[in-house]
């Protein structure tokens, strides 16, 4: 309705509850000359800008892989709640997605129709206690996002690791920081030396 009045809009996720509604919103924005965007605040934050600058300066060599993780919500809900922000970060670093594949499971078995449920907070339909998504980007970089249930939510687990030929950048959401290792096989719990950026 806002777009129909010629007013640009920034919306929370999800953009819409079904593809038809999303398509109508995009068509209305184009027809009225408005801007329409989903609010992904991490895209413009200082950690994002610093990570992009370090990547451009060659701090980790050539980017090869992106590894994202969610906070520990029930899998399908986690993909809708925080996974959208993690995917936004993967796209910011990896570019356009060429293809994606995923496995959605409940207690170790493939998801079934009876596992689909309405998500809290109006986020639409979700399924699965564990979701693993694999993304291939047009520039040859690949990435993964893991969303699985944890008994206790932990924002320290949420973020993106940028893995390059000469090092790793670990970006954590929730103000937890950006960390750099100039060792290509390092991870935050390893003996690799880490620099808080």
N, C-alpha and C positions, 0 to 999 in steps of 0.2 A: 504494500500500500504506500509506503514511503517513496519507493522508486517511481510509482505511478504519478506522484506529485512532482517529479523532477528533482528530488533531493537524493544526493549520494548517501550511501549507507555503509557502515562497518558493522559486521555482525559477529556474534560468538559462534563457536562451532556447536553443532553442525550447521552448515549453511542452510540446509532444509532437511525435512524428514524423508523425502523421497526424490528420486532423480527428476521426475516430472516437475515438481515444485521448484527445484534448483534451476532447471532449464528455463522455466517461466521467469524466474528472477533475473537470470542473466539476459534473456531476451528483452525484458522490460528495461533493464539498465541501459542496454545498447540503444533501444528505441528512444529513450528519454535523454540520452547523452549523459548518464550518471555513472559514477564510479561505485562499484560493489566489491567489498573485500571481506574476507574472514580475518578476524583479529588474531594474529600470531605475533604477539609482542616480543618474543625472543629474537625475531628476525632483525630487529633494529636496535637491540640492546648492546651495551658496551662489550660484553663477552663475545657476542657474535662478530662485532666489528674487529675486535682484536684477533679472534681466530682466523678471520678472512685475511687480515694483514699478515699474520704469521704464515699462513698457507701460501699467499702470494710471494712472500719473501723467501720461500723455500725451506722453512724451518723443519719440515718433516719430509722433504724431498717431494717426489711425485705422489699425489694422492692415489691410492689404490682401492681402499675399502672404507666403508662407513658402517659403524655398528651402533645401533640405537637400542635403548631399553626403557621400559616404562616403570612406574613407581611400585607396582604390585597389586593393582586393582584386578578383579576378575578379568581374564583375558580379553574378551570382546568389548567389555565396558572400558577397559584400559586403553584399547586402541582408539575408542571414540573420545575418551576424556583427555588423555595425555599423548596418545599415539599420533594424533593429528599434528601436535607440536613437534614431535620427534620426526615425523615424515617431512614436515616443513623444513626442518634443519637439514635432513638428508638432501632434500631438493636444493636448498641454498648452497650446499657444497658440491653436490653431485650433478646438478642441472636437471634436465628433463628426463623423466623416467621413460624407458623404452618398453619395458614389460615388467610385470610383477606376478609372483606366484606365492601362495600361502597355504599353510596347514592350520586348521582350526580344530581343536580337540576338546573333549570333556573327559576328565579322568583317564586319559591315555587313548581313548577311542575317537574316531572321526566324529565330528559334530553331526547331529541328525535334526530333522525338522522340529521335533518336540523339545529341542534344546534352545530354540529361539525364544527370547523374552524381551519385554519392553525394558529399556534401560532407565535407571534413575535420572532425575533432572531433565526429562524430556529429550534425551539424546537419541531416541529412536530404537530400532530393533538391534539386538546384539546376541551373540552366541559364543560359547567356548570359554573354558577356564585357562586355555593356553593357545596363543596365536603366535605363529612364527611367519613373518613375511620376508620375502627375498626380492630385492629390486635390482634391475639392471638399468644403468643410465647410458644415455647415448654416447657419452664421452669415454666409455669403457670401464668406469668405476662401478663397483657393485656395493650393495648395502643390505643390511638386515635390520629388522625390528623384532624384538621379543617382548611379548606382553603375557605375563602369567601371574597367577594369584600368589601372593605372599601373605602369611598370617598378619604381618604388620607392614603398613605402607612405609616406604623409605625413599624420600626424594633424592638421596645420595645415589641411588641406583639408576635414576632417570637422567638421561642425557645421550650424548653422541660421542663416540670415539672416532677420530679421523686418523686412519692408519696409512702412513706413507712409506716410501722406500727407505727413508732415513730416520723415521721417528714417528711418534704418536702424540696427538693432541686429544685430551679428554675434557669435554665440556659437560658440566653438570648443571641441571636446572635448579630452580629454587635458590639462586644466589650462592650455590656451593662452589662455584669457581671454574677456572680453566687451568689445566695442568699440561705441561710439555715434557716429554721425554725424547731425547735425541737418539734413543735406541729403538730400532724398528719392531722389536718383539716385546716391548714393555707393556705392562698393564698396571693399573693403580695398586694392585696388591703384590706386585713382583718386587724383586730387588733392584729394579731399574731406578736410576736417579730421576726424580721428578722435580720440576721447577714450577712453582705456583706463578701464573702469569697475571 
